Amino acid sequence: MPAWKGIIGRGFRAAEFKDYVSTLRFTDWRPQFAVVHNTSAPRLSQWHSHPGAVRMRNLESYYRDQQRWSAGPHLFIADDLIWVFTPLTTSGVHSPSWNGVSWGIELVGEYDEEPFNAGVRENAVDALAALLSWRGLDPETLRFHKEDPGTTHTHCPGRNVDKADLIARIKARMAGDNHGEHAPHDNYLDIGERSTGAGASEGAYMLRSSLLSADPVIRQIAAVDLVLLPPATSRRVDGIATIQRALNRLAEAAGMGAKIDFGAGDKHLGFYGPQTIKAIKAFQRLAEVEEDGSIGDDTLQALDGRLATLEAGGQSPTTGAASAIVQPPSNNGGGTGKVSGLDVIVQIAAQSSIARYDWNDRGVAPLGYTKGMALVYARLYCRLTSAQPDEFVLAMAQKSTGNANRDALEWYAVEYQAAGMDNSQSGVPTLRHLFVMMMGLGMMESSGKYCEGLYKPDGNTTADTAEAGLFQTSYNARSRNKKQMEALFDSYQKNPTSVFLSIFKERKPGQVVSCSSDDAINYGQGAGRTYQKLTKEIPEFAAEFTAIALRSMAGGGPGKGHWGPINKRQVEIVAACDEMFQAVEKAVDEQKLCSAFA
């Protein structure tokens, strides 16, 4: 039974809900849209037969103890209150294809048979307007449960709920809240629009310092026309802790600006208040940029340039655990004081946010899984960007084929589009996005255990059909690309040695992944049996074989393709994976690490 994520269990009136939302902060999970359902049972008339708090406890028992899920929907919306069930900052369970990327919103009632209740509708409009504004999402992203290709609830939320009308009402509510502007601001990041007046720069800026480039909020400011604005009153603001560390580093090492005092236990770290604004203005004055206390592109470029200069001179900025994503370890354990290419990638993975991500129904991945996948990706990245990329990596990195019955990237086109991941061109981005999917697939199929054996209830015990390894891929996954995948198998069979196995074995520091005697069993005879053995002993082979198979043997919907979680769209597409793999690419390029993977 997966770990239960808990509930909030509180009811809010519309204005109270908006205030409640404004206090929340995301960590690793980023919902990309909301999915609207109706409860059907209970109906609205039945809902009020119990006090709301009792209703929440009953629903918790239903989802946790009867359904044995890790969570339920996020909101239950009645005609009087908006009830928060699953925390809004973590993924829920409500729609098979979209659990990992969306909020689940339950309208209390049976709206296939009864009219859409006006009180429920108005509370839904208020709740959705607050959520979408907070996340910076367009109301047009809204989806109904019946639109999920993996669901059997083909009428939910009911024929009497008009999607176009609901979206129009949400837009109007958001426009009223934002003084007539329909375009929502990304308020959850505390980011406002950048001035387009004199001095504003055009286009994206590529960050060079390791401290700033590790923070996703700062990267967003650098990439698009946004600015980090000081709030009206001192409070925590995403991204400001990294700016504070950067300012203090420059104040200490180069005498640029005023140092910020975080107080005992760093209690003021991350607060955007008068002391921080004063330090920003002091730096801006010395850097000869507009002295306004905000973080826009001019200030960011000046700050980044000076930090990069310090780092290039051998002085590393002071970093915390959240921002030290691309800093290598001090040595490689051999006493030489040098850092190997593998150590650099392992450190990036260990300090990435995906290493701490709570995967839907699976929890946090074994640390070795995240590290190992980063290493496998680094090696494939080097092969793809070499003068003569091999046929295997080219097959993985080819653009989306347009065949949703075979190509997992095409089958997941909507999810990739929602995540801002374009697979229309062959090359590095498509390879990276494939590995984003594979990170989620491995967690769904084996919980990141390299040695996972056959899932016995499926009864697939022949040499060709027995599932094995990280992705529970069987040898018959080669059937639509037989020549190439058998050639890959032959190349590993001739040299059955893993470079990364010791990495994949790590569960957490000081602990190893446990493998049972049943996991070690291989079924059948011949090539299929050997394949099962290799895929559990050489996880990089399991990853490469699966990567090619995903481009030819996946998709098509329930009952088709090779992997159930792919068919049902249960695999999470997580932006933090993409961020880790981009950090890997950057380290490989800047530190010329490809020789470590030769």
C-alpha angles and dihedrals in degrees: 000000000000119000112273111241095209131232138256094215097191130133122217137187113232097265091044091050092053090052091047092052091051090061095056128096129196122229115183103333119086116184112211101196143349126255118211121215135166123226095226086187118066097038118208091260089055096044094075094052087091130039111262094247090054090048090054092051091048091050091048090054090048097051097036104037105025103030091031091215126151092237144344135225120316102234138025109197118201130172093266108030144020107231119206110212115161110030110268092228096062134057119267136199115250113105121038098220098037109036093111097049108035149053116246113224118190118200108206108237146052102271098174087072109020130050117269103265112241094220092051090047094052093047089048091052091049093046095046093045090053094047097045092046091049092050094039095240132152113241087229087074089069114120135193120228092242089063091066105106090210098055131095091203094095096167101043126155086022137257092267092065107086110207096199091050092047092051092047091052092048091050091050092049092049091047090053092048092049097047097259098319115127096192108089120226120230091248094162088073093044088238125144134190116286119240114256093204128108114319097027111127127225126241134350126331119213110224116225105185118087093222097056097035091057094063114083092206092054090045089055092052089051094047102048141023099282137120133202104236127201110247123238090250130023112275143136114289126186111251098016094101089063091049090050092052090048092051092048091048091054092043091053100040104031106018091241112150135327124318117238119230109218094190129228112339090004088280092160095049110123095021115125100212143131096293092052093044089051091051092048091050091049090053092045090053092052092044091049096235129127109301102223105122093242130112110239131147097282093052093040094051092048092049094045094048093054093045091049090052091053092048093048088055091058099262113122119209118244105263136184127216092267096055107033095092101134102031110115122222118268093253142350097251093259097099093245097110089231127118121227122220090247092054091054093054093043090053092050090053095045092053097041121109091239088066087068098036118130103228115212109269091347108068125211116349122243105270090235091058092058092043093045095049090050089054094047090050092048091054093048090046089056091048092049095048095045123107091258113029113197126244093253098058091041089057090052094047099045116124120264107292097215090236107118091181092065112014116073091201091058092043088055095042094123093049092048091048091051089051092050093245114142118203098173094109131055115243145061100336092054092048089049093049090049089056090048087060092044092055089058094041092053091052093049095046104038107000085245095301110147092200099050112144135198120326095229101201089068090060095217099149104146121105092252099042103039109112119225144170137011097331099031089237117164127211093254089068084089093067096104095042100028103152096050097041093047088051089054090048091049092051092056093040089058091051106027097181127120121215093189105036094105089055094050090051093067115104095175132327107309095007133089132211110264119234122190127219088250090057089059094058116107120197135222126357140282128019095348092056091048089048091056091051094048095046091057095043099040108041092179088061090050089053096048094045091049093045091058093042091053089062094053110019107042140079131039100115137268113347093020135085126028107282123054095209090053093047091051094041091239094136112104120232100209122190091210089067090055090049092052093049091048089052088052091052091049093051092047092052099041097042096035093234101162091099087066090062098044 
